[in-house]
Amino acid sequence: MQNRYSEKKTKLRVKTVFISDVHLGFPGCSASFLLDFLRNVECEKIYLVGDIIDFLYMRKKVYWPQEHNDVIRTLLGKAKHGTQVIYVPGNHDEPIRAHEDTVLGNVLIKNEIVHTSADGKRYLVLHGDQFDSVVKNSQLLALLG
């Protein structure tokens, strides 16, 4: 399968990449597109901003094809070879929040973090589910949704 990233001969070079709502472990996940992007980008820092792994879905049924493994392995490979990878969990990967400040496979887990851009601006990086009144006030409704 080809897409716009695989057609290029040279890699995309950027300072920072933000990735959110991948939902690895869910059948509707487009892991192949993410994998193609990751293989064709070079960056100094990657923020994984919530719902990277869908533990909520996997409570009901385990779904984990090889391409989901490949995404994890590619991220870990980048982390091993100098890319700073920060995992900021969301509501679908909430169990990871209990491990703040832990480093797993060179991936730092933070519940929130401040990113400073190249022009010096500061941005709060978090998934944002804590501002969703349904997620916070009605766990049953959130699960149904």
N, CA, C and O atoms as a GROMACS GRO file, in nm:
protein
  580
    1MET      N    1   0.083  -0.116   0.000
    1MET     CA    2   0.000   0.000   0.000
    1MET      C    3   0.089   0.124   0.000
    1MET      O    4   0.179   0.136   0.082
    2GLN      N    5   0.062   0.215  -0.092
    2GLN     CA    6   0.140   0.337  -0.099
    2GLN      C    7   0.055   0.455  -0.058
    2GLN      O    8  -0.066   0.456  -0.083
    3ASN      N    9   0.116   0.551   0.003
    3ASN     CA   10   0.049   0.678   0.029
    3ASN      C   11   0.149   0.788   0.004
    3ASN      O   12   0.259   0.763  -0.045
    4ARG      N   13   0.113   0.910   0.038
    4ARG     CA   14   0.197   1.024   0.002
    4ARG      C   15   0.335   1.022   0.065
    4ARG      O   16   0.427   1.083   0.011
    5TYR      N   17   0.353   0.955   0.179
    5TYR     CA   18   0.485   0.951   0.243
    5TYR      C   19   0.576   0.850   0.174
    5TYR      O   20   0.695   0.876   0.157
    6SER      N   21   0.522   0.734   0.135
    6SER     CA   22   0.606   0.630   0.077
    6SER      C   23   0.649   0.663  -0.065
    6SER      O   24   0.741   0.600  -0.117
    7GLU      N   25   0.583   0.759  -0.130
    7GLU     CA   26   0.620   0.796  -0.265
    7GLU      C   27   0.748   0.880  -0.268
    7GLU      O   28   0.815   0.887  -0.371
    8LYS      N   29   0.782   0.942  -0.157
    8LYS     CA   30   0.900   1.029  -0.151
    8LYS      C   31   1.026   0.945  -0.128
    8LYS      O   32   1.023   0.845  -0.057
    9LYS      N   33   1.135   0.989  -0.189
    9LYS     CA   34   1.263   0.922  -0.170
    9LYS      C   35   1.333   0.971  -0.044
    9LYS      O   36   1.404   0.895   0.022
   10THR      N   37   1.314   1.099  -0.010
   10THR     CA   38   1.380   1.156   0.107
   10THR      C   39   1.285   1.156   0.226
   10THR      O   40   1.163   1.163   0.210
   11LYS      N   41   1.342   1.150   0.344
   11LYS     CA   42   1.263   1.150   0.465
   11LYS      C   43   1.221   1.292   0.501
   11LYS      O   44   1.292   1.389   0.475
   12LEU      N   45   1.104   1.302   0.561
   12LEU     CA   46   1.056   1.427   0.616
   12LEU      C   47   1.136   1.455   0.742
   12LEU      O   48   1.147   1.368   0.829
   13ARG      N   49   1.192   1.576   0.754
   13ARG     CA   50   1.271   1.612   0.872
   13ARG      C   51   1.202   1.728   0.943
   13ARG      O   52   1.182   1.836   0.887
   14VAL      N   53   1.165   1.702   1.068
   14VAL     CA   54   1.100   1.803   1.151
   14VAL      C   55   1.158   1.794   1.292
   14VAL      O   56   1.221   1.694   1.328
   15LYS      N   57   1.137   1.897   1.372
   15LYS     CA   58   1.187   1.894   1.510
   15LYS      C   59   1.099   1.807   1.599
   15LYS      O   60   1.149   1.724   1.675
   16THR      N   61   0.965   1.825   1.589
   16THR     CA   62   0.873   1.760   1.681
   16THR      C   63   0.752   1.706   1.608
   16THR      O   64   0.701   1.767   1.514
   17VAL      N   65   0.708   1.587   1.652
   17VAL     CA   66   0.587   1.524   1.598
   17VAL      C   67   0.492   1.498   1.714
   17VAL      O   68   0.534   1.450   1.820
   18PHE      N   69   0.364   1.529   1.695
   18PHE     CA   70   0.260   1.500   1.792
   18PHE      C   71   0.167   1.395   1.732
   18PHE      O   72   0.115   1.413   1.622
   19ILE      N   73   0.147   1.285   1.805
   19ILE     CA   74   0.061   1.176   1.758
   19ILE      C   75  -0.043   1.149   1.866
   19ILE      O   76  -0.009   1.136   1.984
   20SER      N   77  -0.170   1.142   1.826
   20SER     CA   78  -0.277   1.122   1.922
   20SER      C   79  -0.382   1.027   1.866
   20SER      O   80  -0.399   1.015   1.745
   21ASP      N   81  -0.451   0.958   1.957
   21ASP     CA   82  -0.569   0.878   1.924
   21ASP      C   83  -0.543   0.772   1.817
   21ASP      O   84  -0.618   0.760   1.720
   22VAL      N   85  -0.438   0.698   1.836
   22VAL     CA   86  -0.404   0.590   1.742
   22VAL      C   87  -0.494   0.468   1.766
   22VAL      O   88  -0.540   0.406   1.669
   23HIS      N   89  -0.520   0.434   1.888
   23HIS     CA   90  -0.605   0.321   1.928
   23HIS      C   91  -0.551   0.186   1.881
   23HIS      O   92  -0.625   0.106   1.823
   24LEU      N   93  -0.422   0.162   1.907
   24LEU     CA   94  -0.367   0.028   1.882
   24LEU      C   95  -0.445  -0.071   1.968
   24LEU      O   96  -0.474  -0.043   2.084
   25GLY      N   97  -0.479  -0.185   1.911
   25GLY     CA   98  -0.559  -0.283   1.982
   25GLY      C   99  -0.706  -0.274   1.948
   25GLY      O  100  -0.787  -0.350   2.002
   26PHE      N  101  -0.742  -0.184   1.858
   26PHE     CA  102  -0.880  -0.167   1.811
   26PHE      C  103  -0.883  -0.198   1.662
   26PHE      O  104  -0.796  -0.151   1.589
   27PRO      N  105  -0.980  -0.275   1.614
   27PRO     CA  106  -0.983  -0.312   1.472
   27PRO      C  107  -0.988  -0.194   1.375
   27PRO      O  108  -0.943  -0.208   1.261
   28GLY      N  109  -1.040  -0.080   1.415
   28GLY     CA  110  -1.048   0.035   1.327
   28GLY      C  111  -0.922   0.118   1.320
   28GLY      O  112  -0.919   0.221   1.252
   29CYS      N  113  -0.818   0.077   1.389
   29CYS     CA  114  -0.692   0.150   1.392
   29CYS      C  115  -0.625   0.144   1.253
   29CYS      O  116  -0.619   0.038   1.190
   30SER      N  117  -0.574   0.258   1.208
   30SER     CA  118  -0.503   0.264   1.080
   30SER      C  119  -0.352   0.259   1.103
   30SER      O  120  -0.279   0.351   1.066
   31ALA      N  121  -0.308   0.152   1.164
   31ALA     CA  122  -0.167   0.138   1.202
   31ALA      C  123  -0.074   0.142   1.081
   31ALA      O  124   0.038   0.191   1.092
   32SER      N  125  -0.117   0.091   0.969
   32SER     CA  126  -0.029   0.087   0.851
   32SER      C  127   0.007   0.228   0.804
   32SER      O  128   0.120   0.250   0.761
   33PHE      N  129  -0.086   0.322   0.812
   33PHE     CA  130  -0.056   0.460   0.774
   33PHE      C  131   0.042   0.524   0.872
   33PHE      O  132   0.135   0.593   0.831
   34LEU      N  133   0.020   0.500   1.002
   34LEU     CA  134   0.111   0.554   1.102
   34LEU      C  135   0.250   0.493   1.086
   34LEU      O  136   0.350   0.563   1.095
   35LEU      N  137   0.256   0.364   1.062
   35LEU     CA  138   0.384   0.296   1.044
   35LEU      C  139   0.459   0.354   0.925
   35LEU      O  140   0.580   0.377   0.934
   36ASP      N  141   0.390   0.376   0.816
   36ASP     CA  142   0.453   0.435   0.699
   36ASP      C  143   0.506   0.575   0.730
   36ASP      O  144   0.616   0.611   0.689
   37PHE      N  145   0.427   0.654   0.802
   37PHE     CA  146   0.471   0.788   0.840
   37PHE      C  147   0.596   0.780   0.929
   37PHE      O  148   0.694   0.850   0.904
   38LEU      N  149   0.590   0.696   1.032
   38LEU     CA  150   0.704   0.685   1.125
   38LEU      C  151   0.832   0.642   1.055
   38LEU      O  152   0.941   0.687   1.091
   39ARG      N  153   0.819   0.555   0.958
   39ARG     CA  154   0.937   0.508   0.886
   39ARG      C  155   0.995   0.614   0.793
   39ARG      O  156   1.108   0.602   0.747
   40ASN      N  157   0.916   0.718   0.765
   40ASN     CA  158   0.959   0.819   0.669
   40ASN      C  159   0.973   0.958   0.730
   40ASN      O  160   0.974   1.058   0.658
   41VAL      N  161   0.985   0.964   0.862
   41VAL     CA  162   1.006   1.092   0.928
   41VAL      C  163   1.126   1.081   1.022
   41VAL      O  164   1.146   0.979   1.088
   42GLU      N  165   1.203   1.187   1.027
   42GLU     CA  166   1.312   1.199   1.124
   42GLU      C  167   1.281   1.321   1.209
   42GLU      O  168   1.249   1.428   1.158
   43CYS      N  169   1.290   1.303   1.341
   43CYS     CA  170   1.259   1.414   1.431
   43CYS      C  171   1.338   1.400   1.560
   43CYS      O  172   1.392   1.294   1.591
   44GLU      N  173   1.344   1.510   1.634
   44GLU     CA  174   1.413   1.511   1.761
   44GLU      C  175   1.324   1.461   1.875
   44GLU      O  176   1.372   1.403   1.972
   45LYS      N  177   1.192   1.486   1.860
   45LYS     CA  178   1.101   1.456   1.970
   45LYS      C  179   0.967   1.408   1.915
   45LYS      O  180   0.918   1.460   1.815
   46ILE      N  181   0.909   1.307   1.982
   46ILE     CA  182   0.775   1.259   1.950
   46ILE      C  183   0.692   1.263   2.078
   46ILE      O  184   0.732   1.207   2.180
   47TYR      N  185   0.578   1.328   2.071
   47TYR     CA  186   0.481   1.324   2.179
   47TYR      C  187   0.370   1.228   2.139
   47TYR      O  188   0.308   1.244   2.034
   48LEU      N  189   0.345   1.128   2.222
   48LEU     CA  190   0.234   1.035   2.204
   48LEU      C  191   0.125   1.084   2.299
   48LEU      O  192   0.134   1.063   2.420
   49VAL      N  193   0.023   1.150   2.245
   49VAL     CA  194  -0.070   1.226   2.326
   49VAL      C  195  -0.205   1.153   2.341
   49VAL      O  196  -0.305   1.195   2.282
   50GLY      N  197  -0.206   1.049   2.416
   50GLY     CA  198  -0.329   0.984   2.458
   50GLY      C  199  -0.393   0.890   2.359
   50GLY      O  200  -0.390   0.912   2.238
   51ASP      N  201  -0.450   0.786   2.414
   51ASP     CA  202  -0.523   0.684   2.339
   51ASP      C  203  -0.436   0.618   2.231
   51ASP      O  204  -0.484   0.585   2.122
   52ILE      N  205  -0.311   0.600   2.263
   52ILE     CA  206  -0.220   0.531   2.171
   52ILE      C  207  -0.254   0.383   2.170
   52ILE      O  208  -0.263   0.322   2.064
   53ILE      N  209  -0.273   0.325   2.289
   53ILE     CA  210  -0.317   0.186   2.302
   53ILE      C  211  -0.458   0.189   2.359
   53ILE      O  212  -0.483   0.258   2.458
   54ASP      N  213  -0.550   0.116   2.300
   54ASP     CA  214  -0.690   0.118   2.340
   54ASP      C  215  -0.720   0.005   2.440
   54ASP      O  216  -0.777  -0.098   2.404
   55PHE      N  217  -0.682   0.029   2.566
   55PHE     CA  218  -0.708  -0.070   2.670
   55PHE      C  219  -0.858  -0.087   2.695
   55PHE      O  220  -0.901  -0.195   2.734
   56LEU      N  221  -0.937   0.018   2.672
   56LEU     CA  222  -1.082   0.007   2.692
   56LEU      C  223  -1.142  -0.099   2.600
   56LEU      O  224  -1.221  -0.182   2.644
   57TYR      N  225  -1.103  -0.096   2.472
   57TYR     CA  226  -1.154  -0.197   2.379
   57TYR      C  227  -1.100  -0.335   2.414
   57TYR      O  228  -1.173  -0.434   2.409
   58MET      N  229  -0.972  -0.341   2.449
   58MET     CA  230  -0.910  -0.471   2.473
   58MET      C  231  -0.959  -0.538   2.601
   58MET      O  232  -0.931  -0.656   2.622
   59ARG      N  233  -1.033  -0.465   2.686
   59ARG     CA  234  -1.098  -0.531   2.800
   59ARG      C  235  -1.202  -0.630   2.750
   59ARG      O  236  -1.223  -0.735   2.811
   60LYS      N  237  -1.268  -0.596   2.639
   60LYS     CA  238  -1.373  -0.681   2.582
   60LYS      C  239  -1.315  -0.791   2.495
   60LYS      O  240  -1.357  -0.906   2.502
   61LYS      N  241  -1.218  -0.754   2.412
   61LYS     CA  242  -1.163  -0.848   2.314
   61LYS      C  243  -1.021  -0.807   2.280
   61LYS      O  244  -0.994  -0.690   2.254
   62VAL      N  245  -0.931  -0.903   2.280
   62VAL     CA  246  -0.792  -0.873   2.245
   62VAL      C  247  -0.778  -0.878   2.093
   62VAL      O  248  -0.808  -0.979   2.029
   63TYR      N  249  -0.732  -0.769   2.038
   63TYR     CA  250  -0.706  -0.758   1.895
   63TYR      C  251  -0.569  -0.694   1.882
   63TYR      O  252  -0.551  -0.578   1.919
   64TRP      N  253  -0.472  -0.767   1.829
   64TRP     CA  254  -0.336  -0.714   1.819
   64TRP      C  255  -0.264  -0.775   1.700
   64TRP      O  256  -0.187  -0.870   1.716
   65PRO      N  257  -0.287  -0.722   1.579
   65PRO     CA  258  -0.217  -0.774   1.461
   65PRO      C  259  -0.071  -0.731   1.458
   65PRO      O  260  -0.030  -0.644   1.534
   66GLN      N  261   0.005  -0.792   1.371
   66GLN     CA  262   0.148  -0.765   1.360
   66GLN      C  263   0.179  -0.618   1.336
   66GLN      O  264   0.277  -0.566   1.390
   67GLU      N  265   0.098  -0.549   1.256
   67GLU     CA  266   0.130  -0.409   1.228
   67GLU      C  267   0.119  -0.321   1.353
   67GLU      O  268   0.182  -0.216   1.360
   68HIS      N  269   0.041  -0.364   1.453
   68HIS     CA  270   0.037  -0.290   1.579
   68HIS      C  271   0.169  -0.311   1.655
   68HIS      O  272   0.222  -0.218   1.715
   69ASN      N  273   0.220  -0.432   1.651
   69ASN     CA  274   0.354  -0.460   1.705
   69ASN      C  275   0.459  -0.376   1.634
   69ASN      O  276   0.548  -0.319   1.697
   70ASP      N  277   0.447  -0.367   1.502
   70ASP     CA  278   0.545  -0.294   1.423
   70ASP      C  279   0.547  -0.145   1.459
   70ASP      O  280   0.654  -0.083   1.459
   71VAL      N  281   0.431  -0.088   1.489
   71VAL     CA  282   0.426   0.053   1.532
   71VAL      C  283   0.503   0.069   1.663
   71VAL      O  284   0.586   0.159   1.676
   72ILE      N  285   0.474  -0.018   1.760
   72ILE     CA  286   0.544  -0.011   1.889
   72ILE      C  287   0.694  -0.028   1.870
   72ILE      O  288   0.773   0.047   1.928
   73ARG      N  289   0.734  -0.127   1.791
   73ARG     CA  290   0.876  -0.151   1.769
   73ARG      C  291   0.945  -0.033   1.701
   73ARG      O  292   1.059   0.000   1.733
   74THR      N  293   0.876   0.030   1.607
   74THR     CA  294   0.932   0.146   1.537
   74THR      C  295   0.950   0.263   1.634
   74THR      O  296   1.052   0.331   1.631
   75LEU      N  297   0.850   0.287   1.719
   75LEU     CA  298   0.862   0.394   1.819
   75LEU      C  299   0.976   0.365   1.916
   75LEU      O  300   1.054   0.455   1.948
   76LEU      N  301   0.986   0.241   1.962
   76LEU     CA  302   1.095   0.204   2.054
   76LEU      C  303   1.231   0.216   1.985
   76LEU      O  304   1.329   0.257   2.048
   77GLY      N  305   1.237   0.182   1.858
   77GLY     CA  306   1.361   0.196   1.782
   77GLY      C  307   1.403   0.341   1.770
   77GLY      O  308   1.521   0.373   1.784
   78LYS      N  309   1.308   0.429   1.744
   78LYS     CA  310   1.340   0.571   1.736
   78LYS      C  311   1.389   0.621   1.872
   78LYS      O  312   1.486   0.696   1.880
   79ALA      N  313   1.322   0.577   1.979
   79ALA     CA  314   1.363   0.618   2.114
   79ALA      C  315   1.503   0.569   2.146
   79ALA      O  316   1.580   0.640   2.210
   80LYS      N  317   1.535   0.449   2.103
   80LYS     CA  318   1.668   0.392   2.128
   80LYS      C  319   1.777   0.467   2.052
   80LYS      O  320   1.891   0.476   2.099
   81HIS      N  321   1.742   0.522   1.936
   81HIS     CA  322   1.842   0.586   1.851
   81HIS      C  323   1.838   0.738   1.855
   81HIS      O  324   1.876   0.804   1.758
   82GLY      N  325   1.792   0.795   1.967
   82GLY     CA  326   1.809   0.938   1.987
   82GLY      C  327   1.686   1.026   1.981
   82GLY      O  328   1.693   1.142   2.020
   83THR      N  329   1.575   0.976   1.935
   83THR     CA  330   1.453   1.056   1.936
   83THR      C  331   1.395   1.052   2.077
   83THR      O  332   1.377   0.944   2.134
   84GLN      N  333   1.366   1.168   2.133
   84GLN     CA  334   1.303   1.172   2.264
   84GLN      C  335   1.154   1.141   2.244
   84GLN      O  336   1.086   1.211   2.169
   85VAL      N  337   1.104   1.037   2.312
   85VAL     CA  338   0.964   0.997   2.300
   85VAL      C  339   0.898   1.015   2.436
   85VAL      O  340   0.943   0.958   2.537
   86ILE      N  341   0.790   1.095   2.438
   86ILE     CA  342   0.715   1.120   2.561
   86ILE      C  343   0.573   1.070   2.540
   86ILE      O  344   0.506   1.108   2.445
   87TYR      N  345   0.528   0.984   2.631
   87TYR     CA  346   0.394   0.926   2.624
   87TYR      C  347   0.306   0.995   2.728
   87TYR      O  348   0.331   0.984   2.848
   88VAL      N  349   0.203   1.066   2.682
   88VAL     CA  350   0.107   1.134   2.767
   88VAL      C  351  -0.025   1.057   2.754
   88VAL      O  352  -0.096   1.076   2.655
   89PRO      N  353  -0.060   0.972   2.851
   89PRO     CA  354  -0.179   0.887   2.837
   89PRO      C  355  -0.310   0.964   2.832
   89PRO      O  356  -0.320   1.078   2.878
   90GLY      N  357  -0.411   0.899   2.774
   90GLY     CA  358  -0.547   0.952   2.769
   90GLY      C  359  -0.642   0.858   2.840
   90GLY      O  360  -0.599   0.774   2.919
   91ASN      N  361  -0.771   0.872   2.813
   91ASN     CA  362  -0.869   0.790   2.884
   91ASN      C  363  -0.873   0.645   2.835
   91ASN      O  364  -0.913   0.557   2.912
   92HIS      N  365  -0.832   0.616   2.713
   92HIS     CA  366  -0.831   0.477   2.665
   92HIS      C  367  -0.705   0.402   2.708
   92HIS      O  368  -0.704   0.279   2.710
   93ASP      N  369  -0.601   0.475   2.743
   93ASP     CA  370  -0.478   0.411   2.795
   93ASP      C  371  -0.449   0.461   2.937
   93ASP      O  372  -0.334   0.475   2.977
   94GLU      N  373  -0.556   0.486   3.011
   94GLU     CA  374  -0.548   0.542   3.145
   94GLU      C  375  -0.462   0.462   3.244
   94GLU      O  376  -0.398   0.524   3.329
   95PRO      N  377  -0.457   0.328   3.237
   95PRO     CA  378  -0.371   0.255   3.332
   95PRO      C  379  -0.225   0.300   3.329
   95PRO      O  380  -0.152   0.282   3.427
   96ILE      N  381  -0.181   0.357   3.219
   96ILE     CA  382  -0.042   0.402   3.208
   96ILE      C  383  -0.017   0.527   3.293
   96ILE      O  384   0.097   0.554   3.330
   97ARG      N  385  -0.124   0.602   3.323
   97ARG     CA  386  -0.108   0.724   3.404
   97ARG      C  387  -0.046   0.697   3.540
   97ARG      O  388   0.023   0.783   3.596
   98ALA      N  389  -0.068   0.580   3.594
   98ALA     CA  390  -0.013   0.544   3.726
   98ALA      C  391   0.139   0.534   3.724
   98ALA      O  392   0.201   0.524   3.830
   99HIS      N  393   0.199   0.537   3.607
   99HIS     CA  394   0.343   0.519   3.593
   99HIS      C  395   0.414   0.648   3.551
   99HIS      O  396   0.518   0.643   3.485
  100GLU      N  397   0.359   0.763   3.590
  100GLU     CA  398   0.420   0.890   3.555
  100GLU      C  399   0.566   0.895   3.600
  100GLU      O  400   0.601   0.846   3.708
  101ASP      N  401   0.648   0.954   3.517
  101ASP     CA  402   0.792   0.971   3.538
  101ASP      C  403   0.871   0.840   3.524
  101ASP      O  404   0.991   0.837   3.550
  102THR      N  405   0.805   0.734   3.484
  102THR     CA  406   0.872   0.609   3.455
  102THR      C  407   0.924   0.614   3.312
  102THR      O  408   0.861   0.673   3.225
  103VAL      N  409   1.038   0.553   3.290
  103VAL     CA  410   1.094   0.542   3.156
  103VAL      C  411   1.090   0.394   3.117
  103VAL      O  412   1.154   0.310   3.182
  104LEU      N  413   1.017   0.364   3.012
  104LEU     CA  414   1.005   0.226   2.962
  104LEU      C  415   1.059   0.222   2.819
  104LEU      O  416   1.004   0.287   2.730
  105GLY      N  417   1.165   0.147   2.798
  105GLY     CA  418   1.222   0.138   2.664
  105GLY      C  419   1.260   0.274   2.607
  105GLY      O  420   1.238   0.300   2.489
  106ASN      N  421   1.316   0.361   2.690
  106ASN     CA  422   1.355   0.497   2.653
  106ASN      C  423   1.236   0.588   2.625
  106ASN      O  424   1.254   0.696   2.567
  107VAL      N  425   1.116   0.548   2.663
  107VAL     CA  426   0.996   0.631   2.648
  107VAL      C  427   0.957   0.684   2.786
  107VAL      O  428   0.933   0.606   2.878
  108LEU      N  429   0.952   0.816   2.799
  108LEU     CA  430   0.916   0.881   2.925
  108LEU      C  431   0.765   0.894   2.933
  108LEU      O  432   0.701   0.939   2.838
  109ILE      N  433   0.708   0.856   3.047
  109ILE     CA  434   0.564   0.869   3.069
  109ILE      C  435   0.540   0.993   3.154
  109ILE      O  436   0.597   1.007   3.262
  110LYS      N  437   0.455   1.083   3.104
  110LYS     CA  438   0.418   1.205   3.176
  110LYS      C  439   0.267   1.224   3.160
  110LYS      O  440   0.213   1.204   3.051
  111ASN      N  441   0.199   1.262   3.266
  111ASN     CA  442   0.056   1.288   3.258
  111ASN      C  443   0.026   1.421   3.190
  111ASN      O  444  -0.081   1.439   3.130
  112GLU      N  445   0.119   1.512   3.198
  112GLU     CA  446   0.116   1.636   3.122
  112GLU      C  447   0.259   1.690   3.119
  112GLU      O  448   0.340   1.660   3.206
  113ILE      N  449   0.287   1.770   3.018
  113ILE     CA  450   0.422   1.823   3.002
  113ILE      C  451   0.413   1.954   2.923
  113ILE      O  452   0.319   1.973   2.846
  114VAL      N  453   0.508   2.041   2.942
  114VAL     CA  454   0.513   2.167   2.868
  114VAL      C  455   0.615   2.151   2.754
  114VAL      O  456   0.730   2.114   2.777
  115HIS      N  457   0.569   2.180   2.633
  115HIS     CA  458   0.656   2.178   2.514
  115HIS      C  459   0.692   2.321   2.480
  115HIS      O  460   0.606   2.409   2.475
  116THR      N  461   0.821   2.345   2.457
  116THR     CA  462   0.868   2.477   2.414
  116THR      C  463   0.901   2.468   2.266
  116THR      O  464   0.985   2.389   2.225
  117SER      N  465   0.834   2.550   2.186
  117SER     CA  466   0.853   2.548   2.041
  117SER      C  467   0.984   2.616   2.002
  117SER      O  468   1.051   2.677   2.086
  118ALA      N  469   1.018   2.607   1.875
  118ALA     CA  470   1.143   2.665   1.825
  118ALA      C  471   1.145   2.817   1.845
  118ALA      O  472   1.253   2.875   1.860
  119ASP      N  473   1.029   2.880   1.846
  119ASP     CA  474   1.024   3.026   1.865
  119ASP      C  475   1.005   3.065   2.012
  119ASP      O  476   0.979   3.181   2.042
  120GLY      N  477   1.017   2.967   2.103
  120GLY     CA  478   1.014   2.994   2.246
  120GLY      C  479   0.876   2.992   2.310
  120GLY      O  480   0.864   3.010   2.431
  121LYS      N  481   0.772   2.969   2.232
  121LYS     CA  482   0.637   2.961   2.289
  121LYS      C  483   0.623   2.831   2.366
  121LYS      O  484   0.679   2.728   2.329
  122ARG      N  485   0.545   2.838   2.475
  122ARG     CA  486   0.527   2.720   2.560
  122ARG      C  487   0.383   2.669   2.545
  122ARG      O  488   0.288   2.748   2.545
  123TYR      N  489   0.369   2.537   2.532
  123TYR     CA  490   0.239   2.474   2.513
  123TYR      C  491   0.223   2.360   2.614
  123TYR      O  492   0.313   2.278   2.631
  124LEU      N  493   0.108   2.356   2.679
  124LEU     CA  494   0.076   2.246   2.768
  124LEU      C  495   0.029   2.128   2.683
  124LEU      O  496  -0.065   2.141   2.605
  125VAL      N  497   0.096   2.014   2.699
  125VAL     CA  498   0.061   1.894   2.623
  125VAL      C  499  -0.008   1.797   2.717
  125VAL      O  500   0.050   1.750   2.814
  126LEU      N  501  -0.134   1.768   2.687
  126LEU     CA  502  -0.212   1.669   2.760
  126LEU      C  503  -0.320   1.619   2.667
  126LEU      O  504  -0.348   1.681   2.564
  127HIS      N  505  -0.382   1.507   2.702
  127HIS     CA  506  -0.481   1.450   2.612
  127HIS      C  507  -0.610   1.528   2.612
  127HIS      O  508  -0.675   1.539   2.508
  128GLY      N  509  -0.651   1.582   2.725
  128GLY     CA  510  -0.770   1.665   2.730
  128GLY      C  511  -0.895   1.595   2.777
  128GLY      O  512  -0.998   1.659   2.798
  129ASP      N  513  -0.888   1.464   2.795
  129ASP     CA  514  -1.007   1.391   2.840
  129ASP      C  515  -1.052   1.436   2.978
  129ASP      O  516  -1.169   1.421   3.014
  130GLN      N  517  -0.960   1.492   3.057
  130GLN     CA  518  -0.998   1.538   3.190
  130GLN      C  519  -1.090   1.660   3.186
  130GLN      O  520  -1.145   1.699   3.288
  131PHE      N  521  -1.107   1.721   3.067
  131PHE     CA  522  -1.199   1.833   3.051
  131PHE      C  523  -1.333   1.788   2.993
  131PHE      O  524  -1.423   1.870   2.974
  132ASP      N  525  -1.347   1.660   2.964
  132ASP     CA  526  -1.471   1.604   2.909
  132ASP      C  527  -1.563   1.566   3.023
  132ASP      O  528  -1.533   1.472   3.098
  133SER      N  529  -1.674   1.637   3.038
  133SER     CA  530  -1.764   1.614   3.152
  133SER      C  531  -1.825   1.474   3.150
  133SER      O  532  -1.852   1.417   3.256
  134VAL      N  533  -1.847   1.417   3.032
  134VAL     CA  534  -1.902   1.280   3.024
  134VAL      C  535  -1.801   1.181   3.079
  134VAL      O  536  -1.836   1.094   3.158
  135VAL      N  537  -1.676   1.192   3.038
  135VAL     CA  538  -1.570   1.102   3.083
  135VAL      C  539  -1.550   1.115   3.234
  135VAL      O  540  -1.530   1.015   3.303
  136LYS      N  541  -1.555   1.238   3.285
  136LYS     CA  542  -1.528   1.261   3.427
  136LYS      C  543  -1.646   1.226   3.517
  136LYS      O  544  -1.626   1.177   3.628
  137ASN      N  545  -1.768   1.252   3.471
  137ASN     CA  546  -1.883   1.241   3.560
  137ASN      C  547  -1.969   1.118   3.540
  137ASN      O  548  -2.047   1.082   3.628
  138SER      N  549  -1.956   1.052   3.426
  138SER     CA  550  -2.038   0.934   3.402
  138SER      C  551  -1.956   0.827   3.333
  138SER      O  552  -1.954   0.818   3.210
  139GLN      N  553  -1.890   0.746   3.412
  139GLN     CA  554  -1.805   0.641   3.356
  139GLN      C  555  -1.885   0.545   3.269
  139GLN      O  556  -1.834   0.498   3.167
  140LEU      N  557  -2.010   0.514   3.308
  140LEU     CA  558  -2.094   0.423   3.230
  140LEU      C  559  -2.123   0.483   3.093
  140LEU      O  560  -2.112   0.413   2.992
  141LEU      N  561  -2.160   0.611   3.088
  141LEU     CA  562  -2.186   0.676   2.960
  141LEU      C  563  -2.061   0.680   2.875
  141LEU      O  564  -2.067   0.660   2.754
  142ALA      N  565  -1.946   0.707   2.937
  142ALA     CA  566  -1.819   0.711   2.864
  142ALA      C  567  -1.788   0.576   2.804
  142ALA      O  568  -1.743   0.568   2.689
  143LEU      N  569  -1.811   0.467   2.878
  143LEU     CA  570  -1.786   0.333   2.826
  143LEU      C  571  -1.881   0.299   2.712
  143LEU      O  572  -1.840   0.238   2.613
  144LEU      N  573  -2.007   0.339   2.725
  144LEU     CA  574  -2.104   0.314   2.619
  144LEU      C  575  -2.067   0.390   2.492
  144LEU      O  576  -2.083   0.339   2.381
  145GLY      N  577  -2.018   0.513   2.511
  145GLY     CA  578  -1.979   0.597   2.395
  145GLY      C  579  -1.862   0.540   2.323
  145GLY      O  580  -1.816   0.597   2.224
   0.00000   0.00000   0.00000
